[in-house]
Amino acid sequence: MSLSINRLDVNIMKILAQEKCFDELCGMTINEINTFYGEDDLLTTRHNLVMRVRTLVKDGYMEKGIKDHLEFTYFITEKGLTTIKWNGGKGNEQ
């Protein structure tokens, strides 16, 4: 795991994985990611989220998808899935 990855980054990637945002057609906007837990329970400030998403895209953990009106969508890459050890939402099965 990269030393530049923090807990917020992991939460962002887990949200994308849970919502099955695996390609450019099924991404989420910054606003959708930030309000995932509800309007009153924001993940972080919009500015901070934008900066973290830019870093995750630059480092290859996420990619830009298609635009949703004026805003780009984002999806998680294989590198991102591997980093968060995503197993399709299943518990640790033997």
N, C-alpha and C positions, 0 to 999 in steps of 0.2 A: 504494500500500500504506500502511496506517495506521502511524503511528509507534509505536503501542502494541503492534503485533505483534512477537513475538520468535521465536527459533528453536524453542522448545518449542511455541509456538502453531502454527507451520507443521507440526511433526511430528505434533501432535494431529490437525490437519486432513488431513494426508496419510494417516494411519492410517484415518480415517473414509472418505476417498475410495477408498483401496485396498480396503477391505472393503465398498464399495458402500453405504455408509450415507447414502442420499440422501433418505429420508423417515422419518416418525415410526414406521413399522413395522419398519424395518431398522436401527435405531440400535445403539449400543454403550454399555455402562455405564462408569462411571469405572474400575472394576476391570478390565474387559475392555480398555480403552484402555491402562491402566498396565501390564498384563501382556502386551501384544501381542508384545513381543520375548522373552517367557519370564519365568517366576517369579523367576529370578535376575538378570534384566536389566531392572529397572523403569525406566520413563521418567523418573520423578521421585518425590518424596514424594506421598502421597495428598492431603495438605492443599494443597500447591502446585498439584497437578493440578486439584483442585476449584476453587481460586481462579481459575486460568487459564480453565477451562471456563466458569465464571460470567461472566467478562469477555467471552469469545468469544460467548456467548449474548446478553449485553447489547448488544454491538456488532453483532450480526446475522450473524456468521460461522457460527454453529451455532444449532440449536434443540433444545429438549427434545422427546423422543419419548414413547412409552408407557413405563409402568413395567415393569420386569422384577423381579417379586416386590416388594422394598422399595425398589429403586433405580431412578431414572429412566434412560432411555437418551438418547443425544444423536446428532444427525445433522448433516452439513455442509449449508449452504445454497448457493444459487447465488453469493452474495457471497463465501463462503468458497472455493468452487471457482475463481472468477475470481481471487481473491487469490493462491492457490497455483499459478495457471495450469495447472490440471488438464486433461489432454487424454485422459482415459480410461486412463492408464497406458502410453500409447504413447511411444516415443522421439521426438525431434525429427525428424519426417519432412518431406521437401520436397514 
